[in-house]
Amino acid sequence: MVWGTYPGSAGPDRENDVKRIWSGPSPDRPEADDLGPQEPLGVRVETGRAPQAPVRRLIRAVLVLLVGYYVFCVLLLVAYRFVQPPTTGVQIQRRVEALVSGREYTKKREHVALDELPRHVPRAVAAAEDGKFWNHWGFDFAEMWSAARESGRIRGASTITQQLMKNLFGTTHRNPIRKVYDLTLTPAAELILGKNRIMELYLNQVEWGPGVFGIEAAAEHHYDRDAADLTRTQAAGLAALLPGPLRRTPDNTPEYRASILRRMNSRGW
């Protein structure tokens, strides 16, 4: 770069100014000594890295969204302590899947209070899905440890409370974010809802067949009777469908039904 006089300037005064720029501090300008080495005019020096403002804003927005959704779910749990959920995450998932595939879809669901059911209905479900349901606070750590030792990862050890959180606020797809929500919402659900309400919501919201949600619809669909009239064997037969309600029926799960009945017997149920 060639330095010279500015356009439109001339004369000895301007030449002296240019000389002073290159010659550094002068005796008659002591304040220049305090400023340290001077960069030539027109040269801009970048120091350090530019702040990652867009990335930080994105991370902050994602965190706000995740925390906001968690708070929203907790508020819904407070509401579900007193009212029935209008729908659930899994029910919405099934409707979307039917729309995408072009299949006809009809949801069958009818609420029934827990105290209107025979005692062997919730006991059969607990025996099948969460034998220590009434004795833990949402996590069965012994079962989680046993499952981890057998398969190398925590699998098949979800409690009824965790499964309810998945059904209410998530989908059947496996992903780490959904699992984190299941785990973090479980203590809140235990505290807000209590055991009986958790069991009642579970029985009335989980999937028991294609488009079949809740124990009342399941009893009518599979046994052509009301849930209040289910026998002990029929209750075990419905509980046997829960691990795979789209594939399982009472006709193709006799061995698991018998296993559930044995578990009930061993617990005095």
Summary of the structure (lengths in Angstrom):
residues: 269
radius of gyration: 34.1
end to end distance: 92.9
largest distance: 112.0
contacts: 709
relative contact order: 0.11
helix: 59%
strand: 3%
